[in-house]
Every structure is written in structure tokens, then in C-alpha cells.
Amino acid sequence: MRAFLAAFALLTVLPLGRGFAPQDLKGASAFFPLVGYLLGGLLALASLFPLPPGLLGALLLALWLALTGFLHLDGLLDTADALLGAKPKEKRLAILKDPHLGAFAFGVGGVHLLLKWQALALAPEPLFLLLLPGFARFAFLPFLQRYPLAHQGMAALVRGGPLLPALLLVLPFPFLYPMPALLAFLGAYGVARLALARLGGLTGDVLGAMIELAELFGLLGYVLWNLRA
């Protein structure tokens, strides 16, 4: 139970406290998809509101950001500033600790939010919205277990937890939505590979960026899948 509460505290905006033992944080990764499903359930319910598509997409995006306290978006913005452009590794690591945003953060963040809004405006079915956040919170776990860490931070606290329970929790998504699942996983993989090449490993901010891009690529995969159908 404490591991689940630790997962909830790490991935959402709700103030559940941070007084968790190391074993609780290690075990939290097993419940990351379940936390995603709880978030997705609220999104699925909100998607049933009888609103114009553009307004409904904006509402869903705002709710998605609010429920996570902008935590993963902040990771995406910091990661964009750190990984993009020509800089030495030491400068990239320093940027991750800098609270200020640069041009890459604004550019990537703006395009990311526009694409996510437009994909949500195309009214994904409630079941898809229920399952996608859970899969996105699994997609980074294999890379967290396999790749080195750039420094000891939040990523180190949850590294080494059980992977199989999380995998079992997300199995419905790739069976029901194979193209979105593949693109979501590739989105997380792309961030991980770039971080490995330019930082030497993963960080907590990079994990947040991986979640955001897994969600976005999953949404885009859903749009492409429906266009093809």
C-alpha cells in the first residue's frame, strides 16, 4: 500500500506527503501504470462532456496538466533546453538544475501543447484516454532499468523496482491500440537515446519528458490509426 501511495505522490499533484522509505520508492514503479489509469479515468469521464471539439480538447489538456501539477511538462521543458543545441555535457547538466527557461523550452513546449490539443480535439474514445496515461508511465521503465543515470536524483530513487507487475498492467493497451502503443514507446525511446548520448544517462527531468512524449506520440498514433481505418 505504501508503494502505491509513493507512486501516487511521485506522479500526481495531490499532496500525500514525501516521507517514504527507500523500499517504498523502489516498489512504486510497479504501480506507475495504475496511477496512470486513475488519471486516465478522469480524462475519460471529462471526454464525455457535450462540448465543441476544440473546446473539449482544450479542457482535456488543461485537466491533464492540472492532475500532474505540470510536473512532466516541466521535465520536458528543462530537457529540451538541456539536450538541444551545441553545448558541453557539463553545461547541459547545469541547465537541468536552472529554473529559468530558454528558447528551446518555449519552442518545444509550444509545439508539444499545440499537437496534444489538436489530437485531443479529434475526440479519442474514452477507453483510449483511460489506457494511454498508464502505458506512458510504463514506457520509460525499461530504459530506467537499463540505461545509466546522469546523476543521483529522483530517477535513482525509483530505479531497480519490479518491472513485471507494471508490464502486466499495461498489456491491454498494445493489444487494443498497437500503432499508438508502438509510437508511444518510440517516443520514450527517442528521448532516452538522446539523453544517453548528450548527458551520459537519464535524470528525473528526462523521465518526465519521456512520459510527455509517450503520451503525445500515442495520441498521434491514435489519429493516424483512425485516418487509416
C-alpha positions in Angstrom: 0.0 0.0 0.0 2.8 2.4 0.8 4.4 1.7 -2.5 1.2 2.6 -4.3 0.9 5.8 -2.3 4.6 6.6 -3.1 3.7 6.1 -6.8 0.7 8.4 -6.5 2.8 11.1 -4.7 5.5 10.9 -7.4 3.2 11.2 -10.4 0.4 13.5 -9.4 -0.2 16.9 -7.9 -2.1 15.5 -4.8 -0.2 16.2 -1.6 0.2 12.8 0.0 3.5 13.6 1.7 7.0 12.5 0.9 8.0 10.5 4.0 8.5 7.2 2.2 11.2 4.6 2.9 13.6 3.6 0.1 11.9 0.3 -0.4 8.5 2.1 -0.9 10.1 4.3 -3.6 11.7 1.2 -5.3 8.4 -0.6 -5.3 6.5 2.4 -6.6 7.4 1.7 -10.2 5.1 -1.4 -10.1 2.1 0.9 -9.6 3.0 3.7 -12.1 0.6 2.3 -14.7 -2.2 2.1 -12.1 -1.7 5.8 -11.2 -1.9 6.5 -15.0 -5.2 4.6 -15.2 -6.6 6.7 -12.3 -5.6 9.9 -14.2 -6.9 8.4 -17.5 -10.3 7.6 -15.8 -10.8 11.2 -15.1 -9.9 12.2 -18.6 -12.3 9.6 -20.0 -15.1 10.9 -17.9 -14.3 14.5 -19.0 -14.3 13.5 -22.6 -18.0 12.7 -22.4 -18.9 16.4 -21.9 -21.0 17.7 -24.8 -18.7 20.4 -25.9 -17.4 21.5 -29.3 -14.3 19.5 -30.3 -11.8 22.4 -30.0 -13.1 23.4 -26.5 -13.2 19.8 -25.3 -9.6 19.2 -26.4 -8.5 22.3 -24.5 -10.4 21.2 -21.4 -8.8 17.7 -21.6 -5.4 19.2 -22.0 -5.9 21.6 -19.0 -7.2 18.7 -16.9 -4.3 16.5 -17.9 -1.7 19.2 -16.9 -3.5 20.1 -13.7 -3.7 16.5 -12.4 0.0 16.1 -12.8 0.9 19.5 -11.4 2.7 20.3 -14.7 5.4 18.0 -13.4 6.1 16.1 -16.6 5.7 19.2 -18.8 8.3 20.9 -16.6 10.6 17.9 -17.2 10.1 18.2 -21.0 10.9 21.9 -21.0 14.1 21.5 -18.9 15.1 18.5 -21.0 14.6 20.5 -24.3 16.9 23.3 -23.1 19.5 20.8 -21.9 19.6 18.4 -24.8 19.1 20.6 -27.8 21.8 22.9 -29.2 25.5 22.6 -29.1 26.8 22.6 -25.5 29.3 20.6 -23.5 28.0 17.9 -21.2 28.7 19.9 -18.0 26.6 22.8 -19.4 23.7 20.5 -20.2 23.7 19.1 -16.7 23.8 22.6 -15.2 20.8 23.7 -17.4 18.7 20.9 -15.9 19.2 22.5 -12.5 18.4 26.0 -13.7 14.8 27.1 -13.0 14.8 29.5 -16.0 13.6 28.6 -19.4 15.4 29.1 -22.7 14.3 29.3 -26.3 14.3 25.5 -26.8 11.9 25.1 -23.9 9.5 27.6 -25.3 9.7 26.2 -28.8 9.3 22.6 -27.9 6.7 23.3 -25.2 4.6 25.4 -27.6 4.6 22.8 -30.4 4.1 20.0 -27.9 1.0 21.6 -26.4 -0.5 22.6 -29.8 -0.1 19.0 -31.1 -1.5 17.5 -27.9 -4.5 19.8 -28.0 -5.3 19.1 -31.7 -5.0 15.4 -31.1 -7.4 15.6 -28.1 -9.8 17.8 -30.2 -10.2 14.8 -32.5 -12.1 13.1 -29.7 -10.2 10.0 -28.8 -12.6 7.3 -27.4 -12.9 7.2 -23.6 -11.2 3.8 -23.4 -8.1 5.1 -25.2 -7.9 8.0 -22.8 -8.2 5.6 -19.9 -5.4 3.4 -21.0 -2.9 5.8 -22.6 -1.6 7.5 -19.4 -1.0 4.1 -17.8 1.1 2.9 -20.8 3.0 6.2 -20.9 4.0 5.6 -17.3 5.3 2.2 -18.1 7.1 3.1 -21.4 10.1 4.7 -19.6 10.6 1.9 -17.1 12.6 -0.5 -19.3 15.1 2.3 -20.1 15.3 3.4 -16.5 16.3 -0.1 -15.6 18.8 -0.5 -18.4 20.4 2.9 -19.0 22.8 4.7 -16.6 21.8 7.8 -14.7 23.4 11.1 -15.4 23.3 12.0 -11.7 21.7 10.7 -8.5 18.3 12.3 -8.1 14.6 11.3 -8.4 15.3 8.7 -11.0 17.7 6.9 -8.7 15.0 6.7 -6.0 12.7 4.6 -8.2 15.3 2.7 -10.2 15.5 -1.1 -9.6 11.9 -1.7 -8.8 9.9 -4.7 -10.2 9.1 -4.4 -13.9 6.8 -7.4 -14.5 3.8 -6.1 -12.5 3.8 -2.9 -14.4 4.1 -4.8 -17.7 1.1 -7.0 -16.9 -0.9 -3.9 -16.0 -0.4 -2.3 -19.4 -0.8 -5.3 -21.7 -4.4 -4.3 -22.8 -3.2 -1.2 -24.4 -0.8 -2.6 -27.1 -3.4 -5.3 -27.9 -6.2 -2.8 -28.4 -4.1 0.0 -29.9 -0.9 -1.4 -31.5 0.1 1.6 -33.5 -0.4 4.1 -30.7 1.5 1.8 -28.3 4.4 1.4 -30.7 4.7 5.2 -31.3 4.4 5.9 -27.6 7.2 3.5 -26.8 9.3 5.0 -29.6 8.7 8.5 -28.3 10.1 7.5 -24.9 13.0 5.6 -26.5 14.0 8.6 -28.6 14.3 10.8 -25.5 16.2 8.1 -23.7 18.7 7.7 -26.5 19.3 11.4 -26.9 19.8 11.8 -23.1 22.3 8.9 -23.2 24.2 10.5 -26.0 24.3 14.0 -24.6 24.0 13.7 -20.9 25.5 10.2 -20.4 22.3 8.9 -18.8 18.8 9.6 -17.5 17.5 12.1 -14.9 14.2 12.8 -13.3 13.5 15.6 -15.9 14.3 13.2 -18.7 11.8 10.7 -17.3 9.1 13.5 -17.3 10.0 14.3 -20.9 9.7 10.6 -21.8 6.2 10.4 -20.3 5.1 13.6 -22.1 6.3 12.4 -25.5 5.0 8.9 -25.0 1.5 10.5 -24.4 1.8 12.8 -27.4 3.1 10.1 -29.7 0.4 7.8 -28.5 -2.3 10.4 -29.3 -0.8 11.0 -32.7 -0.7 7.3 -33.3 -4.4 7.1 -32.5 -5.1 9.9 -35.0 -3.1 8.1 -37.7 -4.7 4.8 -37.0 -8.2 6.3 -37.4 -7.2 8.1 -40.6 -6.1 4.7 -42.0 -9.3 2.9 -41.0 
